Amino acid sequence: MPVQVIRFDETPNPNALKCVLDGQVSDRPRSFRTPEEASTDPLAGALFSIRGVNNVLINGDWITIGKTPDADWKSVKSGVEKTLSDHTS
């Protein structure tokens, strides 16, 4: 069953959001600052394919997504939801 976003929480950083999920996506913290670092992690790699994403932290039942200042949160959120649907079933 795909994991879905329950809610997006703001963080002190206006270019980062915490995505609270309805299921586990990791049994340990995984942090990626570049697409190259995420190249061996299917979920992180897919999240980096979303336009504007520039860092990813995956831990248990949440993911924090960082975006470039010019990226639109609406499209990033939509991309995260689609990616989770496609990569967590």
C-alpha positions, 0 to 999 in steps of 0.5 A, spaced: 500 500 500 502 506 498 504 511 503 501 518 503 502 525 506 498 526 512 500 533 512 505 538 511 508 542 516 512 548 516 519 549 519 523 555 521 526 554 514 522 557 509 525 553 504 524 546 507 517 542 509 516 536 513 512 531 510 508 527 515 506 520 513 501 515 514 506 509 514 514 508 515 518 509 509 525 508 513 528 504 519 533 509 519 535 516 518 537 517 510 540 524 508 541 527 501 544 534 499 545 532 492 542 528 487 548 524 486 548 522 493 541 519 492 543 515 486 543 509 490 536 510 494 530 509 489 525 514 493 530 519 495 532 519 487 525 520 485 524 525 490 530 529 487 527 528 480 521 533 482 523 540 480 526 545 485 528 539 490 535 540 493 535 536 499 532 530 502 531 527 509 528 521 510 526 518 517 521 513 519 514 516 518 516 523 515 520 526 510 523 533 510 524 536 503 528 542 501 527 546 495 530 552 491 528 559 493 525 560 486 521 553 486 513 553 488 511 549 494 504 547 490 508 544 485 513 541 490 508 538 494 504 535 488 510 532 486 512 529 493 505 526 493 505 523 486 512 520 488 510 517 494 504 514 491 509 511 485 515 509 489 512 506 496 507 501 494 
